[in-house]
Amino acid sequence: MNPASARPVVGAAAVLVLAATAAPALAGPVHRAAQVEYIDSLVLPAATEHEEVPFGGISGIDHLGDGTFVAISDDRSQHAPARTYDLALEYDEVGFLGDGLTITGTTALQRADGSAFPTGSVDPESVRWDARTGHVLWSDEGDAAALLPPALRESTREGELVREYAIPEEFLPVRDRSGTQVSGVRPNAAFESLTLSPQGNHLSFLTEAALVQDGPVAGPLTSSPVRLTTLNRHNGTVLSQWVYEVSPFQDAAGPGDRGAVELLQISRHEFLVLERQYSEGANRIQLYLASTRGAEDVRGTPALDGSERVMSKTLVADLEVVDVHPDNVEALSWGPDLADGSRSVVLVADDNFSSVSGGSQRTTVHLLRVDAL
């Protein structure tokens, strides 16, 4: 076992949640149960590097097969050019093995002309690997404060840009004559989540918080209606758009924020949604099983009015249940099947390059086991 790994205090595997019913007041129950168990955590040393490139800011991760993964940094080309990393994770049904994580490569992401993204021109957040093409699809939050729109791109594994998808108009940040933003994604709350359908034909994304015209950000008594949008993977056509409600703050000690930070599609109707809450120096990490069954397709709607039938959601995992410090989890991926046939799930916390400024955040990898999904 890696000396930096954190073990649960209740045995080798701690059951986080056994879920069978949907949260109240949401449309349509989720019709499957899921048992999620915490297995292990791995904390990387501060100032970890690969070939003199800092390793950090991990905001997205996806499984390539055989225990290898691609991860994306949300570095805005400040510490090094915007990039992905190749990783190898070694673990079994008991926990991480040996060093647990090995960085095997670093790839700079390129613009259309083959150049690296200039400082401040990009904010990578999520990455998914397309097994059929070998390419990666990745999201860019942009910078709404500077009216830099979010983006969805496809690149080769060598970083070459293949294509950029057209972004639906409702997501583009717009200001009125007074300079007040009146529509579009909020600053630092845009395209945090990305997933491919099991067949690879559809690409779905979720904003971290509600669009300016759609409703508020999550608060102590307020949920935030965000749009889960599905595109045709090949031509970019919007196929559907559903409303997912980010939960209000839960047991928050003070002001902070809460949002949807990652997404995994399970079936035509069902998704895993990762919600992260930050308040007074503490992070709460919760995983929900959500369904579009019974929800209303709002594609083409310029602004939500609150009457929409929203997606149902069921809490299936809460890292507060076990004695583990989750830190700033932003990345979520399936991993290899475990020996008992259950699926492994990997979560990674973004260290925000904290060691550069003397902070305490670290890149932390959490390992879960999921049954019945």
N, C-alpha and C positions, 0 to 999 in steps of 0.2 A: 504494500500500500504506500502511496506517495506520502512523505512526511508532511506535505502542505495540505493534504486532503482533510476535509472536515467530516466527521462521522455523526449520524443521528444518535441521540441519547437514548432511544428506545429500541435499539437492536439493529440488526443488519439492514432491515428495510422497514421504513415507517409508512403506514398507510396515511395518505394525506386526506383524501375525501372518497367516499363511496357515493356516487351521484346517480339518482334515478328519476328525479323530477325537475322540471324547469323552475326558474326563479319566478315568484309571484308577479302578477300584473303584466306579464309579457305574453304575446300571442303564441299559442300552440306549443304543446310540450315536446321536448326532445325525447325520442322514443328508444334510447339505448342507455344502458348503464355503463359506467367506466370506473374501474379501480385503478388508481394511480398511486405508485409507491416511490418514495424517495430512496435512492441508493447511496449516492456519494457526491462529494464536491471536491474540486481541485482549484487551488489558488496559485496563480503564476507569480513568480518573483517580480518585484518592481523593476521597471526599466528593461523589460525583456526586449531583445532585438533579434533580427534575422538579417545577416549579412549587412550590418550597420544601418538597417532600416528599423525604426521603432515599431514594436508590435503592440497594438492597442486600439482603442476606440471600436471594439468589435460590436457591430450593430446588427449583423446578419450572418447566418451560417446555413449551409446545406450539405447533405450527405451525398457523396459521389459514389460510394460503394466500398465494401471491404474495409470499413473503418477510416476511410479518407474523406476529407471535407474541404469545402471552399468557404472562406469567411471574408467578410467585407468590413473595412474600417470606415468610420464616419469622419476621418481626418479630412478637412477641407483643403487638402494640399498645403497644410501649414507645417507639419513635421516631416513630411515626405510627399511625393505625388500621390494623389488618390489611387487606391490599390485594393487588390484582394490578396489573400494568403492561402496557400495550400497547407492543410494540417493532417496529421495522423493522430487519432485518439485511440488509446488502448484501454479497454475495460471489459469486464464480464458482469455476470449477474450479481456479484458481490461488490464491485467497485472498480476504481481505476487501477491499472497495473503499471509498475515501474514508474517512469516519469509522467505517464498519463497522456501528455500532449507533446507532440514534436512538430515544429514548424518546418515544412519541407520546401517552401517556395514563396516568392513574393512577385506579384504581377501588377505593373502600373496600368491603370485604365486610360484609354486614349480617346481623344476627340476625333471628329471625322477626318481631319487632316493628318492624323497620326501623332499629334503632339499631346503632351500631358496637360491635364486640366490646371489652369493657373490658380493661384491661391485665392480662396474665397468664391470660386466660380461653381463649386459643386459641393454637395453634402450627401454622400452615399449612405444608405440606411439599411436596405435589405437585399439579399441575393438568393436566387434560385437557379439550380442547374437543370438544363434540359437534356435528358439522356439521349434523345433522338438526334439532336444536332451537336451535342457536346459543348454548346454555348452556355453562357450565364446571362440571366436576366436580372437587372438590378434597378433599384429605385433611388431617386435623388430628391431630397426634400426641397431643393432650391433655397431661396431666401425671400420670403414674402415681405419682410420689412423693406427690402430693396427692390420689390416687384420682380424678383427673379423667380420664374415659375418652377414648379416641381417637374420631374421628368421620369420616364420609364425607358430604359435602354437595354439593348441586347449586345453582348460583346463575345468575342471568341475567348478561349481560355488563355490566349496570349495577350489579351487586352484590347484587340482591335475592335473598333465600333462597327457593328453590323447594321443596326437600325435604331431609330428613336421613334417611339409611339406618339401619335397625336394625343394631347391631353384634353379631355372634355372641358368645355368652356366654364362650367360652374366651379372648377378647381383653380382657375387662374386668378391670382390676386389683383384686385382692382381698387383704386382710390377714387373718391369724389374730388370736386374742385378744392375743397378745404384740406385735402391731404389725408382724410380719414379713410381707412380701408373699409369697403362696403361689401365685398364678396371675395370668395376664394379661400384658399388654405390659410391658416394662421401661421405666424412665424414659429418655426421650430416645432410644428405640430402637423406636418403634412404626410408624405408617403413613407411611413415607418414600416408598413407591412406589405408583404408580397407573397403570393403562392401560385403554384401551377396545379391544375386539376390532375387527378390520378392518371388520366390518359394523355395529359400534356397538351390538349387542344385549347385550353382556356387559361387565361392569366387574370388573377384577381388581386386587388389591392384595397387597403383600408387606411383611412387617415387616422392620425393619432387623436385628434379632437375635431369637434364639429366645424364645418365651414362657417365663415363669418356670418353668412346670410341664413344659416340653418339652425343656429341655436347656441347656447353657452358652452364653455368648457365645463368639465366635471367639477363639482364643489361638494361641500359637506352635505348639502341637501339636494343637489342637482346632478342629474345624469347628462351626458353629452351625446347627441344623436350624430353618429358618423356614417358615412356612406361606404358600403362594401360594393365595389364595382367590378364586374367581370367583363373582360375583353376577349374577342377572338384572338387567339395567340398569333395568328398568321397575318390578318389584315387590320387588326386593331379596332374593329367595330365593337361598340358597346353592346353587350348581349343582355345584361341585366344590372340592376342597381338596387340594393336593399339597405334598410336602415338598421344599424346595430347600435344599441345604447350602451355607452361606457358607463359603468356603475358610479354612483356617488362615492365620495370619500368614505372609508370605513375605519372607524376608531382612530382617526387622525389626531395627532397631538397639537397640530397647528397648521398654518397655511402651507401650501405645497401645490402639487399637480398630480393628475391621474390621466392616463390615456391608454389607448390600444397600441401596442408596440410591435406585435408580430402575429402572423396568421399562417395556418396550415390547413389546406383543404383535405377532407377525409373522403367525402363522397359528393354526389351531385348537390346535395342540400346541406351537408354538415361541414363545419369548420372548427378548428381549435383556435381560440383567440387569446392572446397573452395580454393581460392588463398589468400595468406598472403604476404604483402609487408612491409618491415621495412626499414626506412630511417630517419636518424637524430632524433631518439627518437620517431618517429611517426609510427603507424601501419595503413595500409590500408587493409581493409577486403572486398573481392569481391566474389560473388557466381555466378558461370556460369552453364548454362544448356548445356551439351555437348552430341554429338551423334556420334556413330560409322558408321552411314549410309554413304556410299560413301568413307569411309576410307579404307586404305590398311592393311591387316593382315600381320604383320612383324614377326610373331613367327618364331624362328629358325635363325633370322638374327643376326650375331655376332655384327655388328656395323651398325648404320644408316648412310646414306650418304646425307640426306637432300632432296632426290627426292621423298620420301614417301608421299602418300596422307594422310593427317592428319585428325583427328576428327574435326568436326565443333563445334563451341562454341558460346554461346550467354550470355551476361551479364544480370543477372536477379536481382541482389541485390548488392548495394554498401553502406556500412555503413557510408561512408563519406557524403552521402546525408542528413543524419539527425545529429542533434547536440548531438552526443554520442561518448564517448571515447571507442573504441572497445578493446584496449589493444591487447595482443598477442594471438588472437583466433587460436586454433588448433583443437577443437573438434566440431563435427556436428552430429546431430541426429534428426530423426523425433520424434515428441511428440504426445500426445493424440489429437484427432480431437477436434476442437473448436465448440461452440454452433451453429455457422452458417454453419457447415459442412466443413469448410476449414481445412487444415492441419497446425498444429503448427510445427515449427522448432526451435530447441535449439542449440545455439552456445556457447561454453565455452572458455574463455581465460586462458592460462597457466600462473600462476604467477611466474614460475621459482624459487619458494621458496624465493622470493625476500625479504620477511620480515626478513629472517634469516640474510641477509647481510645488512639490513637497507635500501633496495630499495623500490620503490614505486609501483611496479607491484602488482596487486591483482587478485584473482580468480573472474572473471566476467562472468555472464550468461546473454546472450541476447536471447530474445524471438521474433520470427517472425511469421507472418501468410502467408501461401502460397495458392493461388488459381490456379486451372487449371493445376495441375501436376498429 
